[in-house]
Amino acid sequence: MSQHENLLKKIEDKTYTIGIVGLGYVGLPLMWTFHQNNMPVLGFDIDAKKLNQDFKDY
């Protein structure tokens, strides 16, 4: 299986972890959308206030 096919399979199986850099007005809703669709997702931001918030605040 090629790398391309392997990547597509992981995306289809929802086993590929998505990384979002920046949890502002674009990154946070994008992260939430992936999470709501059962995709593993990691969010990165340098603003400690954003990192300590709960999704329930939105």
mmCIF file of the N, C-alpha and C atoms, coordinates in Angstrom:
data_MODEL
# 
_entry.id   MODEL 
# 
loop_
_atom_site.group_PDB 
_atom_site.id 
_atom_site.type_symbol 
_atom_site.label_atom_id 
_atom_site.label_alt_id 
_atom_site.label_comp_id 
_atom_site.label_asym_id 
_atom_site.label_entity_id 
_atom_site.label_seq_id 
_atom_site.pdbx_PDB_ins_code 
_atom_site.Cartn_x 
_atom_site.Cartn_y 
_atom_site.Cartn_z 
_atom_site.occupancy 
_atom_site.B_iso_or_equiv 
_atom_site.pdbx_formal_charge 
_atom_site.auth_seq_id 
_atom_site.auth_comp_id 
_atom_site.auth_asym_id 
_atom_site.auth_atom_id 
_atom_site.pdbx_PDB_model_num 
ATOM 1   N N  . MET A 1 1  ? 0.847   -1.169 0.000  1.00 0.00 ? 1  MET A N  1 
ATOM 2   C CA . MET A 1 1  ? 0.000   0.000  0.000  1.00 0.00 ? 1  MET A CA 1 
ATOM 3   C C  . MET A 1 1  ? 0.901   1.243  0.000  1.00 0.00 ? 1  MET A C  1 
ATOM 4   N N  . SER A 1 2  ? 0.608   2.214  -0.865 1.00 0.00 ? 2  SER A N  1 
ATOM 5   C CA . SER A 1 2  ? 1.420   3.426  -0.941 1.00 0.00 ? 2  SER A CA 1 
ATOM 6   C C  . SER A 1 2  ? 1.115   4.351  0.240  1.00 0.00 ? 2  SER A C  1 
ATOM 7   N N  . GLN A 1 3  ? 1.963   5.332  0.455  1.00 0.00 ? 3  GLN A N  1 
ATOM 8   C CA . GLN A 1 3  ? 1.737   6.292  1.539  1.00 0.00 ? 3  GLN A CA 1 
ATOM 9   C C  . GLN A 1 3  ? 0.425   7.043  1.335  1.00 0.00 ? 3  GLN A C  1 
ATOM 10  N N  . HIS A 1 4  ? 0.140   7.378  0.098  1.00 0.00 ? 4  HIS A N  1 
ATOM 11  C CA . HIS A 1 4  ? -1.098  8.091  -0.228 1.00 0.00 ? 4  HIS A CA 1 
ATOM 12  C C  . HIS A 1 4  ? -2.318  7.242  0.125  1.00 0.00 ? 4  HIS A C  1 
ATOM 13  N N  . GLU A 1 5  ? -2.302  5.993  -0.259 1.00 0.00 ? 5  GLU A N  1 
ATOM 14  C CA . GLU A 1 5  ? -3.412  5.082  0.045  1.00 0.00 ? 5  GLU A CA 1 
ATOM 15  C C  . GLU A 1 5  ? -3.536  4.860  1.559  1.00 0.00 ? 5  GLU A C  1 
ATOM 16  N N  . ASN A 1 6  ? -2.397  4.751  2.234  1.00 0.00 ? 6  ASN A N  1 
ATOM 17  C CA . ASN A 1 6  ? -2.392  4.556  3.675  1.00 0.00 ? 6  ASN A CA 1 
ATOM 18  C C  . ASN A 1 6  ? -3.006  5.773  4.387  1.00 0.00 ? 6  ASN A C  1 
ATOM 19  N N  . LEU A 1 7  ? -2.654  6.965  3.942  1.00 0.00 ? 7  LEU A N  1 
ATOM 20  C CA . LEU A 1 7  ? -3.206  8.190  4.512  1.00 0.00 ? 7  LEU A CA 1 
ATOM 21  C C  . LEU A 1 7  ? -4.718  8.260  4.285  1.00 0.00 ? 7  LEU A C  1 
ATOM 22  N N  . LEU A 1 8  ? -5.166  7.973  3.079  1.00 0.00 ? 8  LEU A N  1 
ATOM 23  C CA . LEU A 1 8  ? -6.601  8.001  2.784  1.00 0.00 ? 8  LEU A CA 1 
ATOM 24  C C  . LEU A 1 8  ? -7.371  6.994  3.631  1.00 0.00 ? 8  LEU A C  1 
ATOM 25  N N  . LYS A 1 9  ? -6.787  5.821  3.843  1.00 0.00 ? 9  LYS A N  1 
ATOM 26  C CA . LYS A 1 9  ? -7.440  4.807  4.673  1.00 0.00 ? 9  LYS A CA 1 
ATOM 27  C C  . LYS A 1 9  ? -7.569  5.287  6.109  1.00 0.00 ? 9  LYS A C  1 
ATOM 28  N N  . LYS A 1 10 ? -6.510  5.918  6.645  1.00 0.00 ? 10 LYS A N  1 
ATOM 29  C CA . LYS A 1 10 ? -6.565  6.435  8.008  1.00 0.00 ? 10 LYS A CA 1 
ATOM 30  C C  . LYS A 1 10 ? -7.628  7.526  8.148  1.00 0.00 ? 10 LYS A C  1 
ATOM 31  N N  . ILE A 1 11 ? -7.759  8.371  7.145  1.00 0.00 ? 11 ILE A N  1 
ATOM 32  C CA . ILE A 1 11 ? -8.780  9.421  7.187  1.00 0.00 ? 11 ILE A CA 1 
ATOM 33  C C  . ILE A 1 11 ? -10.171 8.799  7.142  1.00 0.00 ? 11 ILE A C  1 
ATOM 34  N N  . GLU A 1 12 ? -10.387 7.846  6.264  1.00 0.00 ? 12 GLU A N  1 
ATOM 35  C CA . GLU A 1 12 ? -11.691 7.174  6.158  1.00 0.00 ? 12 GLU A CA 1 
ATOM 36  C C  . GLU A 1 12 ? -12.040 6.427  7.446  1.00 0.00 ? 12 GLU A C  1 
ATOM 37  N N  . ASP A 1 13 ? -11.039 5.805  8.076  1.00 0.00 ? 13 ASP A N  1 
ATOM 38  C CA . ASP A 1 13 ? -11.262 5.038  9.304  1.00 0.00 ? 13 ASP A CA 1 
ATOM 39  C C  . ASP A 1 13 ? -11.310 5.928  10.551 1.00 0.00 ? 13 ASP A C  1 
ATOM 40  N N  . LYS A 1 14 ? -11.046 7.220  10.361 1.00 0.00 ? 14 LYS A N  1 
ATOM 41  C CA . LYS A 1 14 ? -11.002 8.198  11.451 1.00 0.00 ? 14 LYS A CA 1 
ATOM 42  C C  . LYS A 1 14 ? -9.967  7.832  12.507 1.00 0.00 ? 14 LYS A C  1 
ATOM 43  N N  . THR A 1 15 ? -8.818  7.362  12.053 1.00 0.00 ? 15 THR A N  1 
ATOM 44  C CA . THR A 1 15 ? -7.713  7.047  12.949 1.00 0.00 ? 15 THR A CA 1 
ATOM 45  C C  . THR A 1 15 ? -6.538  7.995  12.737 1.00 0.00 ? 15 THR A C  1 
ATOM 46  N N  . TYR A 1 16 ? -6.693  8.976  11.869 1.00 0.00 ? 16 TYR A N  1 
ATOM 47  C CA . TYR A 1 16 ? -5.655  9.951  11.582 1.00 0.00 ? 16 TYR A CA 1 
ATOM 48  C C  . TYR A 1 16 ? -5.861  11.149 12.511 1.00 0.00 ? 16 TYR A C  1 
ATOM 49  N N  . THR A 1 17 ? -4.856  11.549 13.260 1.00 0.00 ? 17 THR A N  1 
ATOM 50  C CA . THR A 1 17 ? -4.982  12.674 14.178 1.00 0.00 ? 17 THR A CA 1 
ATOM 51  C C  . THR A 1 17 ? -4.756  13.987 13.432 1.00 0.00 ? 17 THR A C  1 
ATOM 52  N N  . ILE A 1 18 ? -5.707  14.901 13.600 1.00 0.00 ? 18 ILE A N  1 
ATOM 53  C CA . ILE A 1 18 ? -5.650  16.212 12.978 1.00 0.00 ? 18 ILE A CA 1 
ATOM 54  C C  . ILE A 1 18 ? -4.988  17.177 13.950 1.00 0.00 ? 18 ILE A C  1 
ATOM 55  N N  . GLY A 1 19 ? -4.104  18.029 13.476 1.00 0.00 ? 19 GLY A N  1 
ATOM 56  C CA . GLY A 1 19 ? -3.474  19.063 14.289 1.00 0.00 ? 19 GLY A CA 1 
ATOM 57  C C  . GLY A 1 19 ? -3.913  20.433 13.817 1.00 0.00 ? 19 GLY A C  1 
ATOM 58  N N  . ILE A 1 20 ? -4.381  21.257 14.744 1.00 0.00 ? 20 ILE A N  1 
ATOM 59  C CA . ILE A 1 20 ? -4.815  22.618 14.433 1.00 0.00 ? 20 ILE A CA 1 
ATOM 60  C C  . ILE A 1 20 ? -3.874  23.573 15.162 1.00 0.00 ? 20 ILE A C  1 
ATOM 61  N N  . VAL A 1 21 ? -3.215  24.445 14.415 1.00 0.00 ? 21 VAL A N  1 
ATOM 62  C CA . VAL A 1 21 ? -2.313  25.434 14.999 1.00 0.00 ? 21 VAL A CA 1 
ATOM 63  C C  . VAL A 1 21 ? -3.042  26.771 15.040 1.00 0.00 ? 21 VAL A C  1 
ATOM 64  N N  . GLY A 1 22 ? -3.281  27.263 16.249 1.00 0.00 ? 22 GLY A N  1 
ATOM 65  C CA . GLY A 1 22 ? -4.010  28.514 16.432 1.00 0.00 ? 22 GLY A CA 1 
ATOM 66  C C  . GLY A 1 22 ? -5.466  28.225 16.730 1.00 0.00 ? 22 GLY A C  1 
ATOM 67  N N  . LEU A 1 23 ? -5.914  28.595 17.920 1.00 0.00 ? 23 LEU A N  1 
ATOM 68  C CA . LEU A 1 23 ? -7.283  28.306 18.338 1.00 0.00 ? 23 LEU A CA 1 
ATOM 69  C C  . LEU A 1 23 ? -8.103  29.589 18.424 1.00 0.00 ? 23 LEU A C  1 
ATOM 70  N N  . GLY A 1 24 ? -7.977  30.403 17.411 1.00 0.00 ? 24 GLY A N  1 
ATOM 71  C CA . GLY A 1 24 ? -8.742  31.643 17.332 1.00 0.00 ? 24 GLY A CA 1 
ATOM 72  C C  . GLY A 1 24 ? -10.113 31.402 16.729 1.00 0.00 ? 24 GLY A C  1 
ATOM 73  N N  . TYR A 1 25 ? -10.655 32.433 16.079 1.00 0.00 ? 25 TYR A N  1 
ATOM 74  C CA . TYR A 1 25 ? -12.013 32.346 15.552 1.00 0.00 ? 25 TYR A CA 1 
ATOM 75  C C  . TYR A 1 25 ? -12.156 31.371 14.393 1.00 0.00 ? 25 TYR A C  1 
ATOM 76  N N  . VAL A 1 26 ? -11.064 30.930 13.795 1.00 0.00 ? 26 VAL A N  1 
ATOM 77  C CA . VAL A 1 26 ? -11.120 29.908 12.741 1.00 0.00 ? 26 VAL A CA 1 
ATOM 78  C C  . VAL A 1 26 ? -10.716 28.540 13.298 1.00 0.00 ? 26 VAL A C  1 
ATOM 79  N N  . GLY A 1 27 ? -9.622  28.495 14.034 1.00 0.00 ? 27 GLY A N  1 
ATOM 80  C CA . GLY A 1 27 ? -9.087  27.224 14.516 1.00 0.00 ? 27 GLY A CA 1 
ATOM 81  C C  . GLY A 1 27 ? -9.974  26.495 15.501 1.00 0.00 ? 27 GLY A C  1 
ATOM 82  N N  . LEU A 1 28 ? -10.571 27.227 16.446 1.00 0.00 ? 28 LEU A N  1 
ATOM 83  C CA . LEU A 1 28 ? -11.391 26.571 17.461 1.00 0.00 ? 28 LEU A CA 1 
ATOM 84  C C  . LEU A 1 28 ? -12.649 25.934 16.874 1.00 0.00 ? 28 LEU A C  1 
ATOM 85  N N  . PRO A 1 29 ? -13.423 26.645 16.032 1.00 0.00 ? 29 PRO A N  1 
ATOM 86  C CA . PRO A 1 29 ? -14.586 25.977 15.426 1.00 0.00 ? 29 PRO A CA 1 
ATOM 87  C C  . PRO A 1 29 ? -14.183 24.802 14.522 1.00 0.00 ? 29 PRO A C  1 
ATOM 88  N N  . LEU A 1 30 ? -13.053 24.926 13.847 1.00 0.00 ? 30 LEU A N  1 
ATOM 89  C CA . LEU A 1 30 ? -12.565 23.834 13.010 1.00 0.00 ? 30 LEU A CA 1 
ATOM 90  C C  . LEU A 1 30 ? -12.229 22.621 13.872 1.00 0.00 ? 30 LEU A C  1 
ATOM 91  N N  . MET A 1 31 ? -11.545 22.854 14.989 1.00 0.00 ? 31 MET A N  1 
ATOM 92  C CA . MET A 1 31 ? -11.213 21.779 15.907 1.00 0.00 ? 31 MET A CA 1 
ATOM 93  C C  . MET A 1 31 ? -12.479 21.130 16.454 1.00 0.00 ? 31 MET A C  1 
ATOM 94  N N  . TRP A 1 32 ? -13.454 21.941 16.835 1.00 0.00 ? 32 TRP A N  1 
ATOM 95  C CA . TRP A 1 32 ? -14.715 21.443 17.381 1.00 0.00 ? 32 TRP A CA 1 
ATOM 96  C C  . TRP A 1 32 ? -15.455 20.590 16.344 1.00 0.00 ? 32 TRP A C  1 
ATOM 97  N N  . THR A 1 33 ? -15.437 21.004 15.087 1.00 0.00 ? 33 THR A N  1 
ATOM 98  C CA . THR A 1 33 ? -16.109 20.255 14.017 1.00 0.00 ? 33 THR A CA 1 
ATOM 99  C C  . THR A 1 33 ? -15.486 18.877 13.848 1.00 0.00 ? 33 THR A C  1 
ATOM 100 N N  . PHE A 1 34 ? -14.167 18.804 13.830 1.00 0.00 ? 34 PHE A N  1 
ATOM 101 C CA . PHE A 1 34 ? -13.507 17.499 13.740 1.00 0.00 ? 34 PHE A CA 1 
ATOM 102 C C  . PHE A 1 34 ? -13.852 16.638 14.952 1.00 0.00 ? 34 PHE A C  1 
ATOM 103 N N  . HIS A 1 35 ? -13.834 17.244 16.140 1.00 0.00 ? 35 HIS A N  1 
ATOM 104 C CA . HIS A 1 35 ? -14.147 16.514 17.366 1.00 0.00 ? 35 HIS A CA 1 
ATOM 105 C C  . HIS A 1 35 ? -15.580 15.969 17.329 1.00 0.00 ? 35 HIS A C  1 
ATOM 106 N N  . GLN A 1 36 ? -16.520 16.772 16.901 1.00 0.00 ? 36 GLN A N  1 
ATOM 107 C CA . GLN A 1 36 ? -17.918 16.354 16.831 1.00 0.00 ? 36 GLN A CA 1 
ATOM 108 C C  . GLN A 1 36 ? -18.119 15.199 15.840 1.00 0.00 ? 36 GLN A C  1 
ATOM 109 N N  . ASN A 1 37 ? -17.218 15.070 14.880 1.00 0.00 ? 37 ASN A N  1 
ATOM 110 C CA . ASN A 1 37 ? -17.288 13.994 13.889 1.00 0.00 ? 37 ASN A CA 1 
ATOM 111 C C  . ASN A 1 37 ? -16.365 12.834 14.240 1.00 0.00 ? 37 ASN A C  1 
ATOM 112 N N  . ASN A 1 38 ? -16.028 12.737 15.532 1.00 0.00 ? 38 ASN A N  1 
ATOM 113 C CA . ASN A 1 38 ? -15.246 11.623 16.071 1.00 0.00 ? 38 ASN A CA 1 
ATOM 114 C C  . ASN A 1 38 ? -13.850 11.475 15.458 1.00 0.00 ? 38 ASN A C  1 
ATOM 115 N N  . MET A 1 39 ? -13.262 12.594 15.056 1.00 0.00 ? 39 MET A N  1 
ATOM 116 C CA . MET A 1 39 ? -11.888 12.566 14.553 1.00 0.00 ? 39 MET A CA 1 
ATOM 117 C C  . MET A 1 39 ? -10.949 12.939 15.695 1.00 0.00 ? 39 MET A C  1 
ATOM 118 N N  . PRO A 1 40 ? -9.849  12.207 15.869 1.00 0.00 ? 40 PRO A N  1 
ATOM 119 C CA . PRO A 1 40 ? -8.861  12.613 16.874 1.00 0.00 ? 40 PRO A CA 1 
ATOM 120 C C  . PRO A 1 40 ? -8.242  13.944 16.458 1.00 0.00 ? 40 PRO A C  1 
ATOM 121 N N  . VAL A 1 41 ? -8.223  14.912 17.364 1.00 0.00 ? 41 VAL A N  1 
ATOM 122 C CA . VAL A 1 41 ? -7.727  16.247 17.021 1.00 0.00 ? 41 VAL A CA 1 
ATOM 123 C C  . VAL A 1 41 ? -6.943  16.844 18.188 1.00 0.00 ? 41 VAL A C  1 
ATOM 124 N N  . LEU A 1 42 ? -5.851  17.519 17.853 1.00 0.00 ? 42 LEU A N  1 
ATOM 125 C CA . LEU A 1 42 ? -5.032  18.234 18.833 1.00 0.00 ? 42 LEU A CA 1 
ATOM 126 C C  . LEU A 1 42 ? -5.004  19.702 18.444 1.00 0.00 ? 42 LEU A C  1 
ATOM 127 N N  . GLY A 1 43 ? -5.179  20.574 19.425 1.00 0.00 ? 43 GLY A N  1 
ATOM 128 C CA . GLY A 1 43 ? -5.123  22.007 19.173 1.00 0.00 ? 43 GLY A CA 1 
ATOM 129 C C  . GLY A 1 43 ? -3.898  22.621 19.833 1.00 0.00 ? 43 GLY A C  1 
ATOM 130 N N  . PHE A 1 44 ? -3.258  23.539 19.140 1.00 0.00 ? 44 PHE A N  1 
ATOM 131 C CA . PHE A 1 44 ? -2.062  24.214 19.639 1.00 0.00 ? 44 PHE A CA 1 
ATOM 132 C C  . PHE A 1 44 ? -2.273  25.716 19.589 1.00 0.00 ? 44 PHE A C  1 
ATOM 133 N N  . ASP A 1 45 ? -1.912  26.396 20.683 1.00 0.00 ? 45 ASP A N  1 
ATOM 134 C CA . ASP A 1 45 ? -1.958  27.854 20.718 1.00 0.00 ? 45 ASP A CA 1 
ATOM 135 C C  . ASP A 1 45 ? -0.984  28.328 21.779 1.00 0.00 ? 45 ASP A C  1 
ATOM 136 N N  . ILE A 1 46 ? -0.477  29.535 21.625 1.00 0.00 ? 46 ILE A N  1 
ATOM 137 C CA . ILE A 1 46 ? 0.462   30.075 22.613 1.00 0.00 ? 46 ILE A CA 1 
ATOM 138 C C  . ILE A 1 46 ? -0.251  30.894 23.679 1.00 0.00 ? 46 ILE A C  1 
ATOM 139 N N  . ASP A 1 47 ? -1.543  31.159 23.511 1.00 0.00 ? 47 ASP A N  1 
ATOM 140 C CA . ASP A 1 47 ? -2.327  31.926 24.474 1.00 0.00 ? 47 ASP A CA 1 
ATOM 141 C C  . ASP A 1 47 ? -2.872  30.987 25.550 1.00 0.00 ? 47 ASP A C  1 
ATOM 142 N N  . ALA A 1 48 ? -2.342  31.100 26.769 1.00 0.00 ? 48 ALA A N  1 
ATOM 143 C CA . ALA A 1 48 ? -2.724  30.191 27.859 1.00 0.00 ? 48 ALA A CA 1 
ATOM 144 C C  . ALA A 1 48 ? -4.213  30.283 28.192 1.00 0.00 ? 48 ALA A C  1 
ATOM 145 N N  . LYS A 1 49 ? -4.828  31.456 28.022 1.00 0.00 ? 49 LYS A N  1 
ATOM 146 C CA . LYS A 1 49 ? -6.259  31.599 28.313 1.00 0.00 ? 49 LYS A CA 1 
ATOM 147 C C  . LYS A 1 49 ? -7.094  30.701 27.396 1.00 0.00 ? 49 LYS A C  1 
ATOM 148 N N  . LYS A 1 50 ? -6.714  30.612 26.151 1.00 0.00 ? 50 LYS A N  1 
ATOM 149 C CA . LYS A 1 50 ? -7.446  29.762 25.202 1.00 0.00 ? 50 LYS A CA 1 
ATOM 150 C C  . LYS A 1 50 ? -7.260  28.284 25.547 1.00 0.00 ? 50 LYS A C  1 
ATOM 151 N N  . LEU A 1 51 ? -6.073  27.928 25.978 1.00 0.00 ? 51 LEU A N  1 
ATOM 152 C CA . LEU A 1 51 ? -5.781  26.526 26.263 1.00 0.00 ? 51 LEU A CA 1 
ATOM 153 C C  . LEU A 1 51 ? -6.506  26.027 27.505 1.00 0.00 ? 51 LEU A C  1 
ATOM 154 N N  . ASN A 1 52 ? -6.834  26.910 28.426 1.00 0.00 ? 52 ASN A N  1 
ATOM 155 C CA . ASN A 1 52 ? -7.483  26.514 29.669 1.00 0.00 ? 52 ASN A CA 1 
ATOM 156 C C  . ASN A 1 52 ? -9.004  26.585 29.620 1.00 0.00 ? 52 ASN A C  1 
ATOM 157 N N  . GLN A 1 53 ? -9.584  26.977 28.494 1.00 0.00 ? 53 GLN A N  1 
ATOM 158 C CA . GLN A 1 53 ? -11.027 27.079 28.382 1.00 0.00 ? 53 GLN A CA 1 
ATOM 159 C C  . GLN A 1 53 ? -11.634 25.728 28.037 1.00 0.00 ? 53 GLN A C  1 
ATOM 160 N N  . ASP A 1 54 ? -12.893 25.575 28.445 1.00 0.00 ? 54 ASP A N  1 
ATOM 161 C CA . ASP A 1 54 ? -13.665 24.397 28.097 1.00 0.00 ? 54 ASP A CA 1 
ATOM 162 C C  . ASP A 1 54 ? -14.449 24.656 26.826 1.00 0.00 ? 54 ASP A C  1 
ATOM 163 N N  . PHE A 1 55 ? -14.753 23.603 26.070 1.00 0.00 ? 55 PHE A N  1 
ATOM 164 C CA . PHE A 1 55 ? -15.601 23.758 24.893 1.00 0.00 ? 55 PHE A CA 1 
ATOM 165 C C  . PHE A 1 55 ? -16.985 24.250 25.283 1.00 0.00 ? 55 PHE A C  1 
ATOM 166 N N  . LYS A 1 56 ? -17.432 23.961 26.503 1.00 0.00 ? 56 LYS A N  1 
ATOM 167 C CA . LYS A 1 56 ? -18.759 24.364 26.927 1.00 0.00 ? 56 LYS A CA 1 
ATOM 168 C C  . LYS A 1 56 ? -18.880 25.889 27.002 1.00 0.00 ? 56 LYS A C  1 
ATOM 169 N N  . ASP A 1 57 ? -17.740 26.598 26.985 1.00 0.00 ? 57 ASP A N  1 
ATOM 170 C CA . ASP A 1 57 ? -17.762 28.059 26.994 1.00 0.00 ? 57 ASP A CA 1 
ATOM 171 C C  . ASP A 1 57 ? -18.150 28.643 25.631 1.00 0.00 ? 57 ASP A C  1 
ATOM 172 N N  . TYR A 1 58 ? -18.253 27.790 24.619 1.00 0.00 ? 58 TYR A N  1 
ATOM 173 C CA . TYR A 1 58 ? -18.556 28.273 23.277 1.00 0.00 ? 58 TYR A CA 1 
ATOM 174 C C  . TYR A 1 58 ? -19.894 27.802 22.799 1.00 0.00 ? 58 TYR A C  1 
# 
